[in-house]
């Protein structure tokens, strides 16, 4: 019976809000980089992501993949590296006391996440890796020099904070947002990685939607097959009243609802644009998007196929061919042309 009680205590440790434990041991919550499903916390140069799966609170170090797990792992790898299980009990047992936990919550108010909604465990690693990237807000060697994206576009409000850079490789990273656990809350679910010889999607993640910022008065919502193509479309067609999105290839089962949600948020009389590649895959995506526009129930919306004229081309190829003479005026042909 005593052993069962000890096992029950270990299980209880795993259910303590790990963000509160981390705050008590010197970590501070970064609210700007935290979501309803994950908390980014920092202590000095160390950063951790804390989340909650169906059973336990778990953490993952941003910089040390070996440092991850439950509150017990946190005690043995972060609080007192290599400590015994007996010492873990001494460190964590006070947090099981309602009075002690209430005192810590009051003392550390603002330093921890009072509530973290459960999410899928594979998304914790995605969030941890993405937290190690830095936002792009100026000229980027790969995007600007090799792909022809104007540097001023990267610093525009449309893209500010929407594209990151992997410092180690110099690749551009386009975060995808979706829904966790089938709920309605928005969270990071994966990211596209584009760089010299690199065209990947995040390990352990899934496709959602990458989107530029939406601004009041937007009249156009254009969907492309990649973040790079979407940004290239902005560069070629112009950014005024235009928001763009990337599917990262063919749609998965979750994406149609995300696309529908984005369509329904557009103002009355807006235009939904298929800015996919001019190939067979683009043909199929264009048909799917047209069906989703019809399914949205928005009779006021217009749909336009605005893919590159040349068969086999994508919008980055169009941009590369027009470097130095990119139009700054957005003017779509009328429907039927």
N, C-alpha and C positions, 0 to 999 in steps of 0.2 A: 504493500500500500504506500509505504514511504517512497519507494522508487517511482511509483506512478505519480505521486504528488510532485516529485522532482521533475519528472518529464512534463507534467502539466505546467510547472513554473517556466520551463524553457519555452514551451509553446506560448505562454502568456507574454514572454519577453518579445517574441516576434510580432505580437499584435500591438505593442506600444507604438505610438506615433514617433517614428524614428527621426523625424524633423525636430521634435522637441528634445530628444536625446542629443542630437548633433548640436543644437543651439546651446545647450548646457555645457558642451565641451568646445565652445569657441567658434562654431560655424554661424555665418550670417546668411539669411535668405536674400537671394537676388530676385526681387519681385518682377523685374522687367523680363527676366529669362525663365520665369516659372509659369506653369499653367495650372489648370484645375486638376490635372492628372500627374504632374511632376513638379518637384521643388528643386531648383538649383541653389546649392548652398556653398559658401566659400569660407575657408580659413587660411589666411595667408595666400600661398600660391596653390593650395589644394582646392579642388572643386569636386563636388559630388552631386549626383542626381538621386533624389529619393522619390519613390513611387509606392503604390500599393497594388498588389495583385488580388486575386480573389480571396486569399487567406492572410497574407502577411504584408508588413511594410518591408521594403527592400531598398538597397542602395547600390550604386555603381560609381566608382571613381572615374572622373573624366580623363585622367592621365595615366592611371594604372589599372588595366583591365583585370589584373589578378585580385584587386581589392573590390569585392562586391559580395552581396548576400543579405542576410537578415541583421537584426540588432546584435545578435550574438557574434556574427562575423565582424560587424562594425567595432564591437568592443575589443576583439582579439587582433584586429588589423589596424585600427585607427586610434582608439582611446589608449590602449596599452598593448602594443604589438607583441604577440606571442604569449599573452597571459593565459592562465589556466581557466578551465570551465568554472572552477570554484571562485576565481577572481571575477569572472563574468557575472556570476550571481551577485557578488558584493556590489559591483558597479551598477547593475540594472535593477536589482530588487527594489530600491527606493522608488523607482518610477511606477511600481505597481500600487503604491500607496496614493489614494485619491488626494489626500492633503498635500503630500510632497509634490505630486504632479501639478496641482493647482498653484502651488507656490512658484514652481518653475515657469508655468505658463504666464503668470503675472510678471515675474522678473524678466523673462525673455520675450515679452510681447513685442511683435514686430520683427523678431529675429528668426521665427520659425513659421511653418505653414500649419495653421490650426486644423485644416481639413485637406486631405488629398484624396480625390476620388479614384477608385480602382481602375486600372487599365491593364492592357495585355503586357505580359512580362517581356516579350521581345521588343516592345517599344521603349523600354527603359534604356537598353543599350543604344538604340537609335538616338534618344535624347542626349545621352551622355557623350556620344561621339560628336553630335552636332554642336554641343556646347563648347567643344574645343576649337571650332571654326570662328573666324572673325568676319564681321559684316564688310562688304565691299561698298565703299562710298566715293571712290575716285577711280582713276585709270587703273585697269587691271591688265597685266601683260597678255594673258591668254585671250580674254574677251576683246580687248581693244586692238592689240597689235596683230593677233593671229586670226581673229574672227570679225574684225571691222566694226565692232560696237562703239559708237561715239562715247568718249569718256564722260561728257556732260550728261548723257542719258543715265549713266550709272548713279550719278549724284542727284538725279531728279527725284522729286517727292514720289513719283510713281514706283520707283525701284528702291528707295531708301529702306534699308533693313530687310530687303526681300531676297537678296543674293548674298551668299557668304563665300569665303575663300578658305581652302584647306592650306594653311601656312606651309606644311611640310612638302606638299606637291605642287602648290600653286593652282590647283584646279578650282573651277567655279562650282558652287553648290547651290542648288535650288530646292528649298524645303517644301515638302508636300504636307498639307494639312487635311485632316479628315476627322472621323469620329472614332472614339475608343469604345470597345466593348459593346458596340451596337447602340450606344446612347447618343444623345444629341449634342454632347459637348465637343467643341473643337479642340484638337490636339495634333501635335507633330506625329506623323505616321511613317515618314521616310523622306528621302531626298535624292535628287538627281546629282550626279557628279560628272562634270564635263571638263576635260583638259586635254593636253597634247597626247593623243593616243589613248585617251580614257573616255569611255562612255558607259557608265555604270549606274546602278541604283543601289541604295544603301542596303547592306547586309542586315537581315532580320526585319526590315521595314516593308511597307506595302505602299502602293501608289494611292495618293489622294488627289489633291489639286494644288499646283503652284499657281499663285496669282499675284499680279501687280496690285498696287494699292488702288482701291476704288474711291473716286472723288464725286462729290455732289455734281449733278449735271452730266455725268457720263452718258454718252449716247450709243457707244459701241462696246460689245463684249466679244473678243476674238479668242478662239481656242486653237492652240497649236500642238504639235506632237512632242515638243521639248521646250524647256525653259529658254534655251538658246534661240530656238526658232521664234518663240513668243517675243523675246526682247528684240530680235532682228525685225520682226513685224512692226514693232513700235518705231524702230529706227527708220524703216523704209516708209511707212504710212503716216508717221507722225503720232504724237502722244496726246494731243489735245482731245479731251472727252473720250479717250479710248483706254479701256482696261483689258489686259490680256491674261490668258491662263494656259497652263501646260498640263497635258494628260500623261506625258511620258510614254507614248505609244498607245497600243490598243487598250480599251477600257477593261478594267476588272469589274467584278460584280458590285463593288461598293461605289464606283465612280459615277454611274448615271444619276444617282440621287444627289451627289455633290454638284454635278453639272446642273441639274434641275434647280437646286437651291440657288446657285449663282445666277442662273437665268431669271428666276423669279424676283431676285433683288434689284434687277434693272428697272430704271424709270420707264414710265409710259412712253410708248413709241420708239423704244430703243431698237438697235439692230444687233442680232447675234450672227457672228461671222465664223465660217469654217476656214481657218488659215493653216490647214494641214498641208502635207507634202502632196505634190501632184503625181501620185502613183497609186497602185492598187490599194495599199493600206490606207492612203488618204481618201480614196474613193469610199471605202467602207466607213471610215470615221465620219466623213461628211454626211453620208446617209443616216448614220446613227444620231448625229447631232441634229439633223433636220427633224427626225422623229421625236427627239427630246423637246425641241422647241414646240412642236405640235402638242406633245404630251403635257407641257407646262400649263396649258389652258390660257395662255396669254395671246389672245387674238390680235392685240395691239402691236406685237413684236414682228419685226421683219427678219427674214433669214437670208444670208448671202454666202455663196461659195466664192471666196476670194483667195484662191490658191495661186501659186506662181504659174505663169502662162506656159512655161516650158515643161514638158512631160519629164518626170523624174527629179524635178528641182524642189528645193525647200527654201524657206525665207532667208536663211543665213546665206545660202548661195546667191540669192538675189542681192542681198546686202553687200556681199563681198564683190560682186561684179559692178556694183554702183558706188564703190568707195570714192568719196570726194564729191559725189553729186547726189547725195541722199536727200530726197524731198522732205521738207519740214511741214508740208501741208497735207492733211488727211482728207482725201476725197475718194470715196468709194463709188464705183460705177453703179448706176441704178439697177434695180432688179430686172432681170431679163436681158441685160447686155452681156 
